[in-house]
Amino acid sequence: MAATKEEVLSGLADIVNEIAGVPAEDVLVDKSFTDDLDVDSLSMVEVVVAAEERFGVKIPDDEVKNLKTVGDAVEYILNNQG
């Protein structure tokens, strides 16, 4: 069953918290991974891999550069769930 927008956001918040140490409550749809949450490129790769495993999606390398905000990632996952 596909996750809801709230479930995806909550899951991403948990992932970003675990990998980058950002408080989950700070991971909001309008936040930039790099500018607001200080997620560096290496951590972003870890976030993508964890999100792929958690939500059963594949995020190609070409798409990762388009995921500037948490909202971008949420929308990508919602649109590409199995």
Secondary structure, 3 states (H helix, E strand, C coil): CCCCHHHHHHHHHHHHHHHHCCCHHHCCCCCECCCCCCCCHHHHHHHHHHHHHHHCCCCCHHHHCCCCEHHHHHHHHHHHCC
